[in-house]
């Protein structure tokens, strides 16, 4: 009935039916080059290279995928993922290859588990070794200075950026030693993969940081007051400098200066600065608030990327390898949406299933 619904003529259906009843009478003669092997009788399945094998396989895969979509995609049965809808969910299947993209890692794992179970019911197995996970992210993220660079900027102690570029590093792909400044061009020219590394965020910038509250009693006879945070080299000359410093370097901590108010100031929801009137236009339209919003957005994106990189997807308990680039139907896909690999290097890497996790890059 399913083959008839796909438009197969009656004579072909009759031939397939007779073909299926003659399993025990079909002889198979193996051949390699000019040598023939011992004949044997086929008792099940389709012969590789037969007329009906690919056709029946495609119909079986199509039926499984369509039934799987009715389970996982709640769109009223239309399954029309077009326009802006593909930003949140994208399903692509062709022959024995497929790609699933979503911003929700929990949904992605559940969808994969259900799809694998449905394929197993039809005696089809997914190749775990060829299945890859690619976590998409922006190609460039402007983050904060590291603690070491901030300390050098304030005190002059520590290696300069030029000295850090001359640090010896080793390529993880070919184990070749080189300067840190040469690693990016080496990855692009030799391996055809853009070298995009998220700068390490200090502990105070991580979303997992435990917020702390600091109370400052600043005597008027001091022109500058030392930092309340241990290890921070910053010294402020005004209360406003203290608040700005905490917005940029300690965004999840709070500060209370006793000589400026009876209670700690509220935090602006847009930029994170503690201000006497955080909702007034005098602050929300100021240059300080605008710069703080940009910094806050970059920090939120960086934290989302760190959380996404820790996500592990599995098939029957086996972890799937995470890659930075992948080829789907001959087209190079990069997690940073870079065209470098497609223009310069051809690296065949095809597999039956590709999972992509994406996330919102801006608010």
C-alpha positions as CSV (number, residue, x, y, z in Angstrom):
1,X,0.0,0.0,0.0
2,X,2.8,2.4,0.9
3,X,4.6,1.7,-2.4
4,X,1.3,2.2,-4.3
5,X,0.8,5.6,-2.6
6,X,4.3,6.6,-4.0
7,X,3.1,6.1,-7.5
8,X,4.6,2.7,-8.3
9,X,2.8,0.9,-11.2
10,X,0.9,-2.3,-10.6
11,X,3.3,-4.4,-12.7
12,X,6.3,-3.3,-10.6
13,X,4.4,-4.0,-7.4
14,X,3.6,-7.5,-8.7
15,X,7.3,-8.0,-9.6
16,X,8.4,-6.9,-6.1
17,X,5.8,-9.2,-4.5
18,X,7.0,-12.2,-6.6
19,X,10.6,-11.1,-5.9
20,X,10.0,-11.2,-2.2
21,X,8.4,-14.7,-2.4
22,X,11.5,-16.2,-4.1
23,X,14.1,-15.5,-1.4
24,X,15.1,-19.1,-0.9
25,X,15.4,-19.7,-4.7
26,X,17.6,-16.7,-5.5
27,X,21.3,-17.5,-6.1
28,X,23.9,-14.8,-5.5
29,X,27.4,-15.1,-7.2
30,X,30.0,-12.8,-5.5
31,X,32.6,-11.3,-7.8
32,X,35.7,-9.3,-7.2
33,X,37.7,-8.1,-10.3
34,X,37.8,-11.2,-12.6
35,X,37.3,-13.8,-9.9
36,X,34.0,-15.3,-8.9
37,X,33.2,-16.7,-5.5
38,X,31.0,-19.6,-4.3
39,X,27.3,-19.1,-5.0
40,X,24.9,-18.9,-2.1
41,X,21.2,-18.4,-1.6
42,X,19.8,-15.1,-0.3
43,X,17.3,-15.5,2.4
44,X,16.4,-11.9,3.2
45,X,17.1,-8.2,2.4
46,X,17.8,-6.6,-0.9
47,X,20.8,-7.1,-3.0
48,X,23.3,-4.2,-3.2
49,X,23.0,-2.5,-6.5
50,X,19.6,-4.1,-7.3
51,X,16.8,-2.1,-8.9
52,X,14.5,-2.2,-5.9
53,X,17.0,-1.6,-3.1
54,X,17.5,2.2,-3.4
55,X,13.9,2.8,-4.2
56,X,12.6,0.9,-1.2
57,X,15.3,2.4,1.1
58,X,14.3,6.0,0.1
59,X,10.6,5.2,0.6
60,X,11.3,3.7,4.1
61,X,13.5,6.7,5.1
62,X,10.8,9.2,3.8
63,X,8.1,7.4,5.8
64,X,10.2,7.4,9.0
65,X,11.1,11.1,8.7
66,X,7.5,12.2,8.0
67,X,6.2,10.3,10.9
68,X,9.0,11.6,13.1
69,X,8.1,15.2,12.1
70,X,4.5,14.7,13.2
71,X,5.8,13.7,16.6
72,X,8.5,16.4,17.1
73,X,7.3,19.4,15.1
74,X,4.1,21.1,16.3
75,X,3.0,23.1,13.3
76,X,-0.5,21.8,12.7
77,X,0.7,19.0,10.4
78,X,1.9,21.4,7.7
79,X,5.6,20.9,8.3
80,X,6.2,24.2,6.4
81,X,9.4,25.5,7.9
82,X,10.0,28.6,5.7
83,X,10.8,32.2,6.1
84,X,11.9,33.3,9.6
85,X,10.8,29.9,11.1
86,X,14.1,28.4,9.9
87,X,16.0,30.6,12.4
88,X,14.6,28.5,15.2
89,X,14.2,25.1,13.6
90,X,15.6,23.6,10.4
91,X,15.2,20.0,9.2
92,X,16.9,18.8,6.0
93,X,16.9,15.2,4.7
94,X,18.2,13.9,1.4
95,X,18.7,10.2,0.6
96,X,20.7,8.8,3.5
97,X,21.9,12.1,4.8
98,X,20.2,14.6,7.1
99,X,20.7,17.7,9.1
100,X,18.7,18.9,12.2
101,X,19.3,22.4,13.5
102,X,17.7,24.0,16.6
103,X,18.4,26.6,19.2
104,X,17.1,24.3,22.0
105,X,19.7,21.6,22.9
106,X,17.1,19.6,25.0
107,X,14.7,19.4,22.0
108,X,17.7,18.5,19.7
109,X,18.6,15.5,21.9
110,X,15.0,14.3,22.3
111,X,14.5,14.6,18.5
112,X,17.6,12.6,17.8
113,X,16.6,9.9,20.3
114,X,13.2,9.5,18.8
115,X,14.6,9.5,15.2
116,X,17.1,6.7,16.1
117,X,14.4,4.6,17.7
118,X,12.1,4.9,14.7
119,X,14.9,3.9,12.3
120,X,15.8,1.0,14.5
121,X,12.2,-0.2,14.2
122,X,12.8,-0.5,10.4
123,X,16.1,-2.2,10.9
124,X,18.1,0.9,9.9
125,X,21.1,1.9,12.0
126,X,22.6,5.4,12.2
127,X,26.4,5.5,11.8
128,X,27.5,7.1,15.1
129,X,31.1,7.6,13.8
130,X,30.0,9.6,10.9
131,X,27.4,11.6,12.8
132,X,28.7,15.0,13.9
133,X,27.6,17.9,16.1
134,X,28.4,21.4,15.0
135,X,27.6,24.3,17.5
136,X,27.2,27.5,15.5
137,X,28.4,30.8,16.9
138,X,29.4,34.3,15.7
139,X,32.7,34.6,14.0
140,X,33.9,37.5,16.2
141,X,33.0,38.4,19.7
142,X,34.5,41.4,21.4
143,X,35.0,40.5,25.0
144,X,36.8,42.0,28.0
145,X,40.4,42.2,28.8
146,X,41.8,39.3,30.8
147,X,42.9,39.9,34.4
148,X,46.5,39.7,33.4
149,X,46.2,42.4,30.7
150,X,44.1,44.6,32.9
151,X,46.7,44.4,35.7
152,X,49.4,45.3,33.2
153,X,47.4,48.2,32.0
154,X,47.0,49.6,35.5
155,X,50.4,48.7,37.0
156,X,52.7,47.9,34.1
157,X,53.5,44.5,35.5
158,X,53.3,41.4,33.2
159,X,54.1,40.5,29.6
160,X,53.0,42.8,26.8
161,X,50.6,41.8,24.0
162,X,53.7,41.7,21.6
163,X,55.4,39.3,24.0
164,X,52.3,37.1,24.2
165,X,52.2,36.8,20.4
166,X,55.7,35.3,20.4
167,X,54.6,32.6,22.9
168,X,55.3,29.1,21.5
169,X,52.2,27.0,20.8
170,X,51.5,23.7,19.1
171,X,48.9,23.0,16.4
172,X,46.4,20.5,17.6
173,X,45.9,19.1,14.1
174,X,49.5,18.4,13.0
175,X,51.5,19.0,16.2
176,X,53.7,21.7,14.5
177,X,55.3,24.3,16.8
178,X,55.0,27.9,16.0
179,X,54.4,31.4,17.5
180,X,51.0,32.1,18.8
181,X,50.6,34.9,16.2
182,X,51.1,32.4,13.3
183,X,48.5,29.9,14.5
184,X,45.5,31.6,12.9
185,X,47.0,31.8,9.4
186,X,48.4,28.3,9.7
187,X,45.0,26.8,10.5
188,X,43.5,28.6,7.5
189,X,46.2,27.9,4.9
190,X,47.2,24.4,5.9
191,X,44.0,22.9,7.4
192,X,41.4,25.1,5.7
193,X,39.7,25.8,9.0
194,X,39.2,29.4,10.4
195,X,40.9,29.6,13.8
196,X,38.2,31.2,16.0
197,X,38.9,30.9,19.7
198,X,36.7,32.5,22.3
199,X,38.9,34.5,24.7
200,X,38.9,33.0,28.2
201,X,36.5,34.9,30.4
202,X,37.7,35.9,33.9
203,X,35.8,34.2,36.8
204,X,33.9,37.4,37.6
205,X,32.4,37.4,34.0
206,X,31.0,33.9,34.1
207,X,27.3,33.4,34.5
208,X,28.1,30.8,37.3
209,X,29.9,33.5,39.4
210,X,28.4,33.8,42.8
211,X,27.4,37.5,43.3
212,X,29.0,39.4,46.1
213,X,28.1,42.7,47.8
214,X,30.8,45.2,48.8
215,X,30.3,48.1,51.3
216,X,32.7,51.0,51.0
217,X,33.1,53.7,53.6
218,X,35.2,56.3,51.7
219,X,36.8,59.0,54.0
220,X,36.9,62.4,52.3
221,X,40.6,62.9,53.1
222,X,41.6,60.1,50.7
223,X,42.0,61.2,47.0
224,X,42.0,57.6,45.8
225,X,40.5,54.6,47.5
226,X,41.8,51.1,47.0
227,X,39.7,48.4,45.4
228,X,37.4,46.4,47.6
229,X,37.8,43.2,45.5
230,X,40.8,41.1,46.4
231,X,43.3,40.9,43.5
232,X,41.9,43.8,41.6
233,X,44.5,46.6,41.0
234,X,42.0,49.4,40.3
235,X,41.9,52.5,42.5
236,X,39.1,55.0,42.1
237,X,39.1,58.7,42.6
238,X,35.3,59.3,42.6
239,X,32.2,57.3,43.4
240,X,31.2,57.3,39.7
241,X,34.5,55.7,38.8
242,X,33.8,52.9,41.3
243,X,30.4,52.2,39.8
244,X,31.7,52.3,36.2
245,X,34.5,49.9,37.2
246,X,32.1,47.4,38.7
247,X,29.9,47.6,35.6
248,X,32.8,46.6,33.3
249,X,35.0,44.4,35.5
250,X,32.6,42.9,38.2
251,X,29.2,42.9,36.4
252,X,27.6,40.4,38.7
253,X,28.8,42.0,42.0
254,X,27.2,45.0,43.7
255,X,28.7,47.9,45.5
256,X,27.3,50.2,48.3
257,X,29.1,53.5,49.0
258,X,27.8,54.6,52.4
259,X,28.5,58.3,52.0
260,X,26.3,58.7,48.8
261,X,23.0,57.1,49.8
262,X,21.2,55.4,52.6
263,X,20.7,52.2,50.6
264,X,22.5,50.6,47.6
265,X,21.5,52.0,44.3
266,X,19.4,49.8,41.9
267,X,21.0,48.3,38.9
268,X,20.0,49.3,35.3
269,X,18.5,46.4,33.5
270,X,20.0,47.6,30.2
271,X,23.7,48.0,31.0
272,X,24.0,46.7,34.6
273,X,25.3,49.9,36.1
274,X,24.2,50.8,39.6
275,X,22.6,54.3,39.3
276,X,20.5,56.6,41.4
277,X,17.9,56.8,38.7
278,X,18.5,53.7,36.4
279,X,15.2,54.1,34.5
280,X,15.4,57.8,33.8
281,X,16.2,59.0,30.3
282,X,19.2,61.0,31.7
283,X,20.8,57.6,32.2
284,X,19.3,55.3,29.6
285,X,20.2,57.7,26.7
286,X,23.7,58.5,28.1
287,X,26.9,57.3,26.4
288,X,27.8,55.3,29.5
289,X,24.6,53.2,29.3
290,X,25.0,52.6,25.6
291,X,28.6,51.4,26.0
292,X,27.4,49.2,28.9
293,X,24.7,47.6,26.8
294,X,27.2,46.6,24.1
295,X,29.5,45.1,26.7
296,X,26.7,43.3,28.4
297,X,25.4,41.8,25.1
298,X,28.9,40.6,24.3
299,X,29.3,39.0,27.7
300,X,25.9,37.3,27.5
301,X,26.8,35.8,24.1
302,X,30.2,34.6,25.4
303,X,28.5,32.9,28.3
304,X,26.0,31.2,26.0
305,X,28.8,29.9,23.8
306,X,30.7,28.5,26.8
307,X,27.5,26.7,28.0
308,X,26.8,25.4,24.5
309,X,30.3,24.0,24.1
310,X,29.8,22.0,27.3
311,X,26.7,20.4,25.8
312,X,27.1,16.7,24.9
313,X,24.8,14.8,22.5
314,X,24.5,11.1,22.5
315,X,23.1,8.2,20.5
316,X,22.3,5.2,22.6
317,X,24.7,6.4,25.3
318,X,27.6,7.1,22.9
319,X,28.8,10.7,22.7
320,X,28.8,12.3,19.3
321,X,31.9,14.1,18.1
322,X,31.7,17.9,18.0
323,X,33.4,19.5,14.9
324,X,34.0,23.1,13.7
325,X,33.2,22.3,10.0
326,X,31.3,19.7,8.1
327,X,30.3,18.8,4.5
328,X,26.7,18.2,3.9
329,X,25.8,17.1,0.4
330,X,29.2,18.4,-0.8
331,X,28.7,21.9,0.7
332,X,31.1,23.1,3.4
333,X,29.4,24.1,6.6
334,X,31.3,26.1,9.2
335,X,30.2,26.9,12.7
336,X,31.2,30.6,12.2
337,X,29.5,30.8,8.8
338,X,32.9,31.1,7.1
339,X,33.4,30.4,3.4
340,X,37.2,29.8,3.7
341,X,37.0,26.0,3.5
342,X,34.7,26.1,0.5
343,X,37.0,28.4,-1.4
344,X,40.4,27.0,-0.5
345,X,40.4,23.4,0.7
346,X,38.3,20.3,-0.2
347,X,38.0,17.9,2.7
348,X,35.5,15.1,1.9
349,X,33.6,14.3,5.1
350,X,30.1,13.0,4.5
351,X,27.8,11.3,7.0
352,X,24.2,10.2,7.4
353,X,23.3,12.8,10.0
354,X,24.5,16.2,11.1
355,X,23.2,17.9,14.2
356,X,23.5,21.7,14.5
357,X,22.8,23.7,17.7
358,X,22.4,27.4,17.2
359,X,21.5,30.2,19.6
360,X,20.4,33.8,19.4
361,X,23.4,36.1,18.8
362,X,21.7,39.3,19.8
363,X,18.8,40.5,21.9
